[in-house]
C-alpha cells in the first residue's frame, strides 16, 4: 500500500503548483486509484443536498449513463447510504454495502438497483472530501460482484488528507475568481503558481504562516517557501506590500470589492 500512497501524494502535490484555475484534477486520481482498487468506473461528484443538483466528472461511463446517474442522484440521494452519511457529516471512507448494514440490506436498496441498471456494477466505495447539510462531494469507485476490502479502505483513508487539502485549495481559488475572470490571468502574467496564489489569498486574509498551513493542508515551512517566491515575483519584501502590489496589479480585488 505504501508505494501507492507515495505515488498519489507526489502526483497531487505536483499538480498543486501546475493547476490552472479552480479545478480539482480528477483524471490523474482516477488513473492512479482505479487500477489499485480494481474499479471498473469512478466519479468525482458534488451534490447540493437540498436541491439535488449534481456535478459529475467520471471515467468508465458513457454520456447516457452519466445523464441517468445525475438524474438518479437528484431523485434518490437520501436513499444512498454513502451520500446520506456524508450529508450527516461522516467523511470516513466506506463501502455502500457496509454502510447500508450488510450484504442483504444493500441488495434490497433502491440505490443499488439503480447502479446495477445504469452502470452495470453494484459495489461502491467512497472517498469523501466535503459533507454536511449544504453540499456533499468526493470520489466514488465502483465495480461488480465483490465488495471493496479493508485494504482498499486503508488506502483511501491514507490518501484522503491529501485530496481534502487539494479540495480546500480549489475552493479558496474559486472564491477568489472575480466576475471578469481577470485575477487568474494577471496572476499568471506575474508567474504566480496556483499554490503561490492560494498563499497570497491567505496573506490578504491576515493569516499567519501556521494558519495558512492549516488551511492549505501543508507545513508552515512550505508556506514560508511559497511566500518567499511570491514576494520575489511581485518585487516586494513584506506581507502588506505584497497585498497592496497584488491589488495594484489586479491579482487581488482592491479595498471595498
C-alpha positions as a Markdown table, in Angstrom:
| # | Residue | x | y | z |
|---|---|---|---|---|
| 1 | Unk | 0.0 | 0.0 | 0.0 |
| 2 | Unk | 2.8 | 2.5 | 0.9 |
| 3 | Unk | 4.1 | 2.7 | -2.7 |
| 4 | Unk | 0.6 | 3.6 | -3.9 |
| 5 | Unk | 0.3 | 6.3 | -1.3 |
| 6 | Unk | 3.6 | 7.8 | -2.1 |
| 7 | Unk | 2.7 | 7.7 | -5.8 |
| 8 | Unk | -0.6 | 9.6 | -5.3 |
| 9 | Unk | 0.9 | 12.0 | -2.8 |
| 10 | Unk | 3.7 | 13.0 | -5.2 |
| 11 | Unk | 1.3 | 13.3 | -8.0 |
| 12 | Unk | -1.2 | 15.6 | -6.3 |
| 13 | Unk | 1.4 | 17.8 | -4.6 |
| 14 | Unk | 3.0 | 18.3 | -8.0 |
| 15 | Unk | -0.4 | 19.2 | -9.5 |
| 16 | Unk | -1.0 | 21.9 | -6.9 |
| 17 | Unk | 1.7 | 24.0 | -8.5 |
| 18 | Unk | 0.7 | 23.3 | -12.1 |
| 19 | Unk | -3.1 | 23.6 | -11.7 |
| 20 | Unk | -4.7 | 26.2 | -13.8 |
| 21 | Unk | -7.9 | 27.7 | -12.3 |
| 22 | Unk | -10.1 | 26.3 | -9.5 |
| 23 | Unk | -10.4 | 22.8 | -10.8 |
| 24 | Unk | -9.8 | 19.6 | -9.0 |
| 25 | Unk | -7.6 | 17.3 | -11.2 |
| 26 | Unk | -9.8 | 14.2 | -11.1 |
| 27 | Unk | -8.3 | 12.3 | -14.1 |
| 28 | Unk | -4.9 | 11.8 | -12.5 |
| 29 | Unk | -6.5 | 10.5 | -9.4 |
| 30 | Unk | -8.6 | 8.1 | -11.4 |
| 31 | Unk | -5.5 | 6.9 | -13.3 |
| 32 | Unk | -3.7 | 6.0 | -10.0 |
| 33 | Unk | -6.6 | 4.7 | -7.8 |
| 34 | Unk | -8.8 | 2.8 | -10.3 |
| 35 | Unk | -6.1 | 0.1 | -11.0 |
| 36 | Unk | -5.2 | -0.2 | -7.3 |
| 37 | Unk | -8.9 | -0.7 | -6.4 |
| 38 | Unk | -9.7 | -2.8 | -9.5 |
| 39 | Unk | -12.5 | -0.3 | -10.1 |
| 40 | Unk | -14.5 | -0.5 | -13.4 |
| 41 | Unk | -15.5 | 3.2 | -13.1 |
| 42 | Unk | -15.1 | 6.2 | -10.9 |
| 43 | Unk | -16.6 | 9.6 | -10.3 |
| 44 | Unk | -15.8 | 12.9 | -8.7 |
| 45 | Unk | -19.2 | 14.1 | -7.5 |
| 46 | Unk | -20.5 | 17.3 | -5.9 |
| 47 | Unk | -24.2 | 17.4 | -4.9 |
| 48 | Unk | -26.1 | 20.3 | -3.4 |
| 49 | Unk | -28.0 | 18.4 | -0.8 |
| 50 | Unk | -31.2 | 20.5 | -0.7 |
| 51 | Unk | -31.8 | 20.6 | -4.4 |
| 52 | Unk | -30.0 | 17.5 | -5.6 |
| 53 | Unk | -28.2 | 19.5 | -8.3 |
| 54 | Unk | -25.2 | 17.3 | -9.1 |
| 55 | Unk | -21.9 | 17.8 | -11.0 |
| 56 | Unk | -20.0 | 14.7 | -12.0 |
| 57 | Unk | -16.6 | 14.1 | -13.6 |
| 58 | Unk | -16.4 | 10.4 | -14.4 |
| 59 | Unk | -14.3 | 7.7 | -16.1 |
| 60 | Unk | -15.6 | 4.4 | -17.3 |
| 61 | Unk | -19.2 | 5.8 | -18.0 |
| 62 | Unk | -20.8 | 6.9 | -21.2 |
| 63 | Unk | -22.8 | 10.1 | -21.8 |
| 64 | Unk | -26.1 | 8.3 | -21.4 |
| 65 | Unk | -25.1 | 6.6 | -18.2 |
| 66 | Unk | -23.8 | 10.0 | -16.9 |
| 67 | Unk | -27.1 | 11.7 | -17.6 |
| 68 | Unk | -29.1 | 8.8 | -15.9 |
| 69 | Unk | -26.8 | 8.8 | -12.9 |
| 70 | Unk | -27.2 | 12.6 | -12.4 |
| 71 | Unk | -30.9 | 12.3 | -12.6 |
| 72 | Unk | -31.0 | 9.3 | -10.1 |
| 73 | Unk | -28.8 | 11.2 | -7.7 |
| 74 | Unk | -31.1 | 14.2 | -7.7 |
| 75 | Unk | -34.2 | 11.9 | -7.0 |
| 76 | Unk | -32.7 | 9.3 | -4.7 |
| 77 | Unk | -29.8 | 11.0 | -2.9 |
| 78 | Unk | -31.3 | 10.4 | 0.6 |
| 79 | Unk | -31.7 | 6.7 | -0.2 |
| 80 | Unk | -28.0 | 6.2 | -1.0 |
| 81 | Unk | -26.2 | 5.2 | 2.2 |
| 82 | Unk | -22.9 | 6.8 | 1.3 |
| 83 | Unk | -24.4 | 10.1 | 0.3 |
| 84 | Unk | -26.7 | 10.2 | 3.3 |
| 85 | Unk | -23.7 | 9.5 | 5.6 |
| 86 | Unk | -21.7 | 12.4 | 4.1 |
| 87 | Unk | -24.7 | 14.7 | 4.4 |
| 88 | Unk | -24.8 | 13.8 | 8.1 |
| 89 | Unk | -21.1 | 14.8 | 8.4 |
| 90 | Unk | -19.5 | 11.4 | 8.3 |
| 91 | Unk | -16.5 | 11.6 | 6.0 |
| 92 | Unk | -14.9 | 8.2 | 6.7 |
| 93 | Unk | -14.1 | 6.2 | 3.6 |
| 94 | Unk | -16.6 | 3.4 | 3.4 |
| 95 | Unk | -18.4 | 0.9 | 1.2 |
| 96 | Unk | -22.0 | 1.1 | 0.3 |
| 97 | Unk | -22.6 | -2.5 | 1.4 |
| 98 | Unk | -21.2 | -2.0 | 4.9 |
| 99 | Unk | -22.8 | 1.4 | 5.4 |
| 100 | Unk | -26.2 | 0.0 | 4.4 |
| 101 | Unk | -25.9 | -2.6 | 7.2 |
| 102 | Unk | -24.6 | -5.7 | 5.3 |
| 103 | Unk | -25.0 | -7.5 | 2.0 |
| 104 | Unk | -28.7 | -8.3 | 2.3 |
| 105 | Unk | -29.7 | -4.8 | 3.1 |
| 106 | Unk | -27.6 | -3.4 | 0.3 |
| 107 | Unk | -29.1 | -5.9 | -2.1 |
| 108 | Unk | -32.5 | -4.6 | -1.2 |
| 109 | Unk | -31.5 | -1.0 | -1.5 |
| 110 | Unk | -33.1 | 1.0 | -4.4 |
| 111 | Unk | -29.8 | 2.8 | -4.8 |
| 112 | Unk | -28.1 | -0.5 | -5.6 |
| 113 | Unk | -30.7 | -1.4 | -8.2 |
| 114 | Unk | -30.2 | 2.0 | -9.9 |
| 115 | Unk | -26.4 | 1.5 | -10.0 |
| 116 | Unk | -26.7 | -2.0 | -11.4 |
| 117 | Unk | -29.3 | -0.9 | -14.1 |
| 118 | Unk | -27.4 | 2.2 | -15.1 |
| 119 | Unk | -23.8 | 1.3 | -14.7 |
| 120 | Unk | -23.6 | -2.4 | -14.8 |
| 121 | Unk | -21.9 | -2.7 | -11.4 |
| 122 | Unk | -23.3 | -2.8 | -7.8 |
| 123 | Unk | -20.4 | -2.3 | -5.4 |
| 124 | Unk | -19.3 | 1.2 | -4.4 |
| 125 | Unk | -16.6 | 2.7 | -2.1 |
| 126 | Unk | -16.5 | 6.4 | -1.3 |
| 127 | Unk | -13.6 | 8.8 | -0.6 |
| 128 | Unk | -15.4 | 11.9 | 0.8 |
| 129 | Unk | -13.9 | 15.3 | 0.5 |
| 130 | Unk | -16.6 | 17.5 | 2.0 |
| 131 | Unk | -20.0 | 16.9 | 3.6 |
| 132 | Unk | -22.8 | 18.4 | 5.7 |
| 133 | Unk | -26.4 | 19.6 | 5.0 |
| 134 | Unk | -25.3 | 22.1 | 2.3 |
| 135 | Unk | -23.2 | 20.0 | -0.1 |
| 136 | Unk | -21.5 | 16.6 | -0.3 |
| 137 | Unk | -18.6 | 15.9 | -2.5 |
| 138 | Unk | -15.9 | 13.4 | -3.1 |
| 139 | Unk | -14.7 | 10.4 | -5.1 |
| 140 | Unk | -16.6 | 7.2 | -5.6 |
| 141 | Unk | -15.3 | 4.0 | -7.2 |
| 142 | Unk | -17.4 | 1.1 | -8.5 |
| 143 | Unk | -17.0 | -2.5 | -9.6 |
| 144 | Unk | -19.3 | -5.5 | -9.9 |
| 145 | Unk | -19.6 | -8.5 | -7.6 |
| 146 | Unk | -17.4 | -8.4 | -4.6 |
| 147 | Unk | -17.3 | -5.6 | -2.1 |
| 148 | Unk | -14.2 | -3.5 | -1.6 |
| 149 | Unk | -11.8 | -4.8 | 1.1 |
| 150 | Unk | -10.3 | -3.5 | 4.3 |
| 151 | Unk | -7.1 | -2.9 | 2.5 |
| 152 | Unk | -8.9 | -0.8 | -0.1 |
| 153 | Unk | -10.4 | 1.3 | 2.7 |
| 154 | Unk | -6.9 | 1.7 | 4.3 |
| 155 | Unk | -5.6 | 3.1 | 1.0 |
| 156 | Unk | -8.4 | 5.6 | 0.7 |
| 157 | Unk | -8.0 | 6.7 | 4.3 |
| 158 | Unk | -4.3 | 7.2 | 3.8 |
| 159 | Unk | -4.7 | 9.4 | 0.7 |
| 160 | Unk | -7.8 | 11.3 | 1.9 |
| 161 | Unk | -6.0 | 14.1 | 3.8 |
| 162 | Unk | -4.0 | 15.0 | 0.6 |
| 163 | Unk | -7.1 | 15.2 | -1.5 |
| 164 | Unk | -9.1 | 17.1 | 1.1 |
| 165 | Unk | -6.2 | 19.6 | 1.2 |
| 166 | Unk | -6.4 | 19.9 | -2.6 |
| 167 | Unk | -10.2 | 20.4 | -2.4 |
| 168 | Unk | -9.8 | 23.2 | 0.2 |
| 169 | Unk | -7.2 | 24.8 | -2.2 |
| 170 | Unk | -9.7 | 24.6 | -5.1 |
| 171 | Unk | -12.5 | 26.2 | -3.0 |
| 172 | Unk | -10.2 | 29.0 | -2.0 |
| 173 | Unk | -9.3 | 29.8 | -5.6 |
| 174 | Unk | -13.0 | 29.5 | -6.6 |
| 175 | Unk | -13.9 | 32.2 | -4.1 |
| 176 | Unk | -11.1 | 34.4 | -5.3 |
| 177 | Unk | -12.2 | 34.4 | -9.0 |
| 178 | Unk | -13.6 | 37.8 | -9.9 |
| 179 | Unk | -16.7 | 38.1 | -12.2 |
| 180 | Unk | -14.5 | 39.1 | -15.2 |
| 181 | Unk | -12.0 | 36.3 | -14.6 |
| 182 | Unk | -9.0 | 38.7 | -14.8 |
| 183 | Unk | -7.4 | 37.8 | -11.4 |
| 184 | Unk | -6.2 | 34.5 | -12.7 |
| 185 | Unk | -4.9 | 35.9 | -15.9 |
| 186 | Unk | -2.9 | 38.6 | -14.1 |
| 187 | Unk | -1.5 | 36.1 | -11.6 |
| 188 | Unk | -0.2 | 34.0 | -14.5 |
| 189 | Unk | 1.3 | 37.1 | -16.1 |
| 190 | Unk | 3.3 | 37.7 | -13.0 |
| 191 | Unk | 4.3 | 34.0 | -13.0 |
| 192 | Unk | 2.5 | 33.0 | -9.8 |
| 193 | Unk | 1.6 | 29.3 | -9.5 |
| 194 | Unk | -1.7 | 28.2 | -8.3 |
| 195 | Unk | -0.2 | 27.3 | -4.9 |
| 196 | Unk | 1.5 | 30.7 | -4.5 |
| 197 | Unk | -1.8 | 32.4 | -5.4 |
| 198 | Unk | -3.5 | 30.5 | -2.6 |
| 199 | Unk | -0.8 | 31.6 | -0.1 |
| 200 | Unk | -1.3 | 35.2 | -1.3 |
| 201 | Unk | -5.0 | 34.9 | -0.7 |
| 202 | Unk | -4.3 | 33.7 | 2.9 |
| 203 | Unk | -1.9 | 36.6 | 3.4 |
| 204 | Unk | -4.7 | 39.0 | 2.3 |
| 205 | Unk | -6.9 | 37.4 | 4.9 |
| 206 | Unk | -4.4 | 38.2 | 7.6 |
| 207 | Unk | -3.5 | 34.5 | 8.3 |
| 208 | Unk | -0.2 | 33.6 | 9.9 |
| 209 | Unk | 2.1 | 31.0 | 8.3 |
| 210 | Unk | 0.7 | 28.4 | 10.7 |
| 211 | Unk | -2.9 | 29.2 | 10.0 |
| 212 | Unk | -2.2 | 29.3 | 6.2 |
| 213 | Unk | -0.6 | 25.8 | 6.5 |
| 214 | Unk | -3.6 | 24.5 | 8.3 |
| 215 | Unk | -6.0 | 25.9 | 5.7 |
| 216 | Unk | -4.0 | 24.6 | 2.8 |
| 217 | Unk | -3.0 | 21.2 | 4.4 |
| 218 | Unk | 0.7 | 21.7 | 4.2 |
| 219 | Unk | 3.6 | 22.6 | 6.6 |
| 220 | Unk | 4.5 | 26.1 | 7.8 |
| 221 | Unk | 7.9 | 25.6 | 6.2 |
| 222 | Unk | 6.2 | 25.0 | 2.8 |
| 223 | Unk | 4.1 | 28.2 | 3.3 |
| 224 | Unk | 7.3 | 30.2 | 4.0 |
| 225 | Unk | 8.9 | 28.9 | 0.8 |
| 226 | Unk | 5.9 | 29.8 | -1.3 |
| 227 | Unk | 5.7 | 33.2 | 0.4 |
| 228 | Unk | 9.4 | 34.0 | -0.4 |
| 229 | Unk | 8.8 | 33.0 | -4.0 |
| 230 | Unk | 5.7 | 35.2 | -4.4 |
| 231 | Unk | 7.5 | 38.1 | -2.7 |
| 232 | Unk | 10.3 | 37.8 | -5.3 |
| 233 | Unk | 7.9 | 37.6 | -8.2 |
| 234 | Unk | 6.0 | 40.7 | -7.0 |
| 235 | Unk | 9.2 | 42.6 | -6.2 |
| 236 | Unk | 8.3 | 43.1 | -2.5 |
| 237 | Unk | 9.7 | 42.2 | 0.9 |
| 238 | Unk | 6.7 | 42.0 | 3.3 |
| 239 | Unk | 3.1 | 40.9 | 3.6 |
| 240 | Unk | 1.4 | 44.3 | 3.5 |
| 241 | Unk | 3.3 | 45.4 | 0.4 |
| 242 | Unk | 2.6 | 42.1 | -1.3 |
| 243 | Unk | -1.1 | 42.5 | -0.8 |
| 244 | Unk | -1.0 | 46.2 | -2.0 |
| 245 | Unk | 1.1 | 45.3 | -5.0 |
| 246 | Unk | -1.2 | 42.4 | -5.9 |
| 247 | Unk | -4.2 | 44.8 | -5.7 |
| 248 | Unk | -2.4 | 47.3 | -7.9 |
| 249 | Unk | -1.8 | 44.6 | -10.5 |
| 250 | Unk | -5.4 | 43.4 | -10.4 |
| 251 | Unk | -4.5 | 40.0 | -8.9 |
| 252 | Unk | -6.5 | 40.7 | -5.8 |
| 253 | Unk | -9.6 | 42.9 | -5.6 |
| 254 | Unk | -9.0 | 46.4 | -4.2 |
| 255 | Unk | -10.4 | 47.7 | -1.0 |
| 256 | Unk | -14.2 | 47.6 | -0.9 |
| 257 | Unk | -14.5 | 44.9 | -3.5 |
